[in-house]
Amino acid sequence: MAFVLAYAMLFIDPPLAALLAWLVSMTSRQAGHFFFEPLGYDEVNQATQEFKEEIKVGYNLRRKVVLLSVWAVLPLGIFMNPGLFDLLPTHEDFYGFLRAVGYAWLYLGAGALLFRTFHLFILQDVQTGLVWMTKILTDPFHDIYLYHKAPLQLLRGQRFAQQDAHQVSR
């Protein structure tokens, strides 16, 4: 839900939208993969790392580690070098620092999206790149559709949907 709010905030306050998207949405989404995907899912579905990278255009654990590493290091670079070589607004206080980080993360997200889209244009074709970009931009809305019942299920003590638990136990 925070991603949808972040999309709306892009038109009102872009750096705040980026902070919300990266700090709340991205971290909770990645934590969801880490904590809530059933153990044994890959084995049951015979999904090797190589297979997942082949069928999921753009899925690559190495790329994700690089992107999240740059994301994590950017605030340190901005703190040590206010304005980051005149690419960002300089900051005088903590609020200004947060806004500079927000801008940096906004540029990082847009740059990563465009870089990978054009990369796919070259590796595969224009349609594949555009489809991948559309998928990435619409993922938050798809996640709401898929997971809107999850918080209530967690409160009831149900960690997995019934069908998922059944599939994994087979």
C-alpha positions in Angstrom: 0.0 0.0 0.0 2.9 2.3 0.7 4.1 2.0 -2.9 0.7 3.3 -4.1 1.0 6.2 -1.8 4.6 6.8 -3.0 3.3 6.9 -6.6 0.8 9.6 -5.6 3.4 11.5 -3.7 5.7 11.7 -6.8 3.5 14.6 -8.0 3.5 16.3 -4.7 6.9 15.7 -3.0 9.2 13.5 -5.1 12.0 13.1 -2.5 9.4 12.1 0.2 7.9 9.7 -2.3 11.3 8.1 -2.8 12.0 7.8 0.9 8.6 6.1 1.4 9.1 3.8 -1.6 12.6 2.7 -0.6 12.4 2.7 3.2 8.9 1.2 3.7 7.8 -0.4 0.5 11.0 -1.9 -0.9 12.3 -3.1 2.5 8.9 -4.7 3.4 8.6 -6.3 0.0 12.1 -7.8 0.2 11.5 -8.9 3.8 8.3 -10.5 2.6 10.2 -12.6 0.1 12.8 -13.5 2.8 10.5 -14.3 5.7 7.2 -15.4 4.1 8.0 -17.4 1.1 7.6 -21.0 2.1 10.7 -23.0 2.8 11.1 -25.7 0.3 9.2 -23.8 -2.4 12.0 -24.0 -4.9 12.5 -27.7 -4.3 8.8 -28.6 -4.6 8.5 -26.5 -7.8 11.9 -27.6 -9.1 12.9 -24.0 -9.5 16.7 -23.7 -9.5 18.3 -20.3 -9.4 19.3 -20.7 -13.1 15.7 -21.5 -14.0 14.3 -18.5 -12.2 16.8 -16.2 -13.9 15.9 -17.7 -17.2 12.1 -17.3 -16.9 12.0 -14.1 -15.0 13.4 -11.4 -17.3 15.4 -9.1 -15.2 15.6 -11.4 -12.1 19.1 -11.7 -11.1 20.3 -11.9 -7.5 23.6 -10.3 -8.4 21.8 -7.3 -9.9 19.6 -7.0 -6.8 22.6 -7.1 -4.5 24.4 -4.3 -6.5 21.3 -2.1 -6.6 20.6 -2.5 -2.8 24.3 -2.0 -2.0 24.3 1.3 -3.9 21.0 2.3 -2.2 22.5 1.6 1.2 25.8 3.4 0.6 24.3 6.6 -1.0 23.3 8.2 2.4 26.9 7.9 3.6 28.2 9.5 0.4 25.7 12.4 0.8 26.5 12.8 4.5 30.3 12.9 3.8 29.9 15.1 0.6 26.8 17.4 0.9 25.4 17.9 -2.6 27.3 14.9 -3.9 29.4 16.7 -6.5 26.6 19.2 -7.1 24.2 16.4 -8.3 21.9 16.9 -5.3 20.8 19.9 -3.2 23.2 20.6 -0.4 22.0 20.1 3.1 22.4 22.3 6.2 20.3 20.2 8.6 18.9 16.7 9.0 15.7 17.5 7.1 17.8 18.7 4.2 19.9 15.6 4.4 16.7 13.4 4.2 15.5 15.3 1.2 18.9 14.9 -0.6 18.8 11.2 0.1 15.3 11.1 -1.2 16.4 12.7 -4.5 19.3 10.4 -4.7 17.1 7.3 -4.2 14.6 8.7 -6.8 17.4 9.1 -9.3 18.7 5.7 -8.5 15.4 4.0 -9.0 14.6 5.8 -12.3 18.2 5.2 -13.5 18.1 1.5 -12.7 14.7 1.1 -14.3 15.8 2.9 -17.5 19.2 1.2 -17.6 17.7 -2.3 -17.3 15.0 -1.5 -19.9 17.6 -0.3 -22.4 19.8 -3.3 -21.5 16.9 -5.6 -22.4 16.4 -3.7 -25.7 19.9 -4.7 -26.6 20.0 -8.2 -25.2 16.5 -9.3 -26.4 14.2 -6.7 -28.1 12.3 -3.5 -27.5 9.1 -5.3 -26.6 10.8 -7.4 -23.9 12.3 -4.2 -22.4 9.0 -2.4 -22.4 7.1 -5.3 -21.0 9.6 -5.7 -18.2 9.4 -2.0 -17.4 5.6 -2.1 -17.3 5.8 -5.1 -15.0 8.1 -3.4 -12.6 6.0 -0.2 -12.5 2.8 -2.1 -11.9 4.1 -4.6 -9.4 2.8 -2.6 -6.4 -0.7 -2.8 -7.7 -0.5 -6.5 -8.5 0.9 -7.1 -5.0 -2.1 -5.4 -3.4 -4.3 -7.7 -5.4 -2.3 -10.8 -4.4 -1.6 -9.9 -0.7 -4.4 -7.7 0.5 -5.6 -10.5 2.9 -2.2 -11.3 4.2 -2.2 -9.0 7.3 -5.5 -10.4 8.5 -4.3 -13.9 7.9 -1.1 -13.2 9.9 -3.2 -11.9 12.8 -5.2 -15.1 12.8 -1.9 -17.1 12.9 -2.0 -18.3 9.3 1.4 -17.8 7.8 0.6 -19.4 4.5 -2.5 -19.5 2.4 -4.1 -22.9 2.5 -3.2 -23.8 -1.1 0.4 -22.8 -0.6 0.8 -24.8 2.6 -0.7 -27.8 0.9 1.6 -27.6 -2.1 4.7 -27.2 0.0 3.8 -30.2 2.3 3.5 -32.6 -0.7 
